[in-house]
């Protein structure tokens, strides 16, 4: 992630593992993004998206301290915010409605996340 | 038995008639003798009268000659002559009667002779015939496979066929009277004796099944029937027949046992068993079906069982039956109502078509198996597998992050190697701790602390010497999701203490105190106070952290972020002072031992 491909993008990061959240945030910031969060709990994630904060895209860990991220994912879907799951879960373990949601398997390479986010942002007409 | 009875009756009748004829012949002869006697008497009287007449005539003639007085003599003579004439006439009538009687008598005599002769001949023929019949009957009686015997009106046996003696091997004398009852099985004897005496008393036919001992001492089952022979409503004797039904009886008993075993099996297994004819028309269901669904057996019959199926699964069940007509196999996955729980449970319902010997389809035998628990277990397993994947991959990601940080803080490859080895060991220890605990239990803080410290020092010896002091309540449970990061943080504290702090110098002391704070309304919070002392060369607060600051980052940033902890990390003049306060679960169910 040498180039600043995510320049100016506001990316929400929900990840309860400090080290991973930290590394991911650092990498996104290096690519020019401004990171919203990272948040380690469902409550904090919900609080973040229910406000007026503009969000361009999100990277969501599926399991935050034992709670599933799906309510947040649904809310993002409603808002038209593209997101990807960064998770150790296989596709089959996720609800069917997220079958089309991009999934980055842990342990992930930060560059992979950058690529997925790039695709997400390109596919969504930004206002 | 009707034939000989008839013959005997006929014989008796003929004998009787013969006897009557003989009696009438005797009375006729007697009458004849009477008539002859009467005749002789009349003859005598005639001769008396004739003599009297002659005497009278002679007397008259003599007197007349002597006296010449004839008048009275003539009168007397006339009277005697008259008497004589009457007597003569009487004699004549009698003689005629006698002759007629004589003629009749002779005729009767001849007739009687003829008839007696005829009867005698008939009797002889009948006797001969009877003798032949008796012999035939005996032959027949000995030929039939039945045991036959005859008793008198009071039930005492007086005749047995050869089969009886052959079968029982008993002498006839043993069986006579009520001796035949002794050949019955001890368990049947009393019943037989009672039943027999009741039959004798009532005159009603007797029918019972008994075991009769054979010559070898083995018992076989017999159907014993007896009927009375009656005449004018009076019982003359009884005829009894025993038919060997041992084979049938054994087959029947085997069948009953087999049926019983089958039923026990059917009613013992947890599956609901049922029988049906084509198209799913149930004809029978096991008691388990009724107990399970609350439907009684008649309600389940026909298509009644469909009512116990979940409404959404009924159409599928009906279709499955249609398909089964071709394939001969039925397989339905559908929910069945469980009455005790008042809910539907998942069932696997299967059936096979049963064919008889010529291969005609007879019926369907089916079972419905409760797979609800299995399905739930499968779901639970899926969740567990997903969870395992999640954790493993998360762990790999953590390993990756730890490696990156260790690499960043390492001055040399050697330092990296030693450091990464330590950290991976700490990770491995906590994984081991987590996997050892039983489901539903939590790792207590004191266990985690001791586990970590033990990896660095001889804890018991250190506690003994006062180098390490641990003060706090046991069994404070930790949230599983927090343990890995917490353990890594404790590891960094311990490893720093060993490398640079209290455990690195002879004078150094480590004191760890902890407790649970319940003053906040929400969750209880564990507080930990890690205090090192007696450390001489403490760095200044602004000095860059040794070891790349990874441990400090974990305590000051990772624990708050990940565990919702409040932490502090300070270099006091004589050693490190670290405090950690974090929410812990309210329950106290913890794993008991470190090494399990």
Interface residues (C-beta under 8 A of the other chain):
Chain A: X16 X17 X18 X19 X20 X21 X22 X23 X38 X40 X41 X62 X63 X65 X66 X87 X88 X89 X90 X92 X93 X105 X106 X107 X108
Chain B: X382 X385 X386 X389 X390 X391 X392 X393 X394 X396 X397 X398 X399 X400 X401 X402 X404 X405 X481 X485 X554 X557 X558 X561 X562 X564
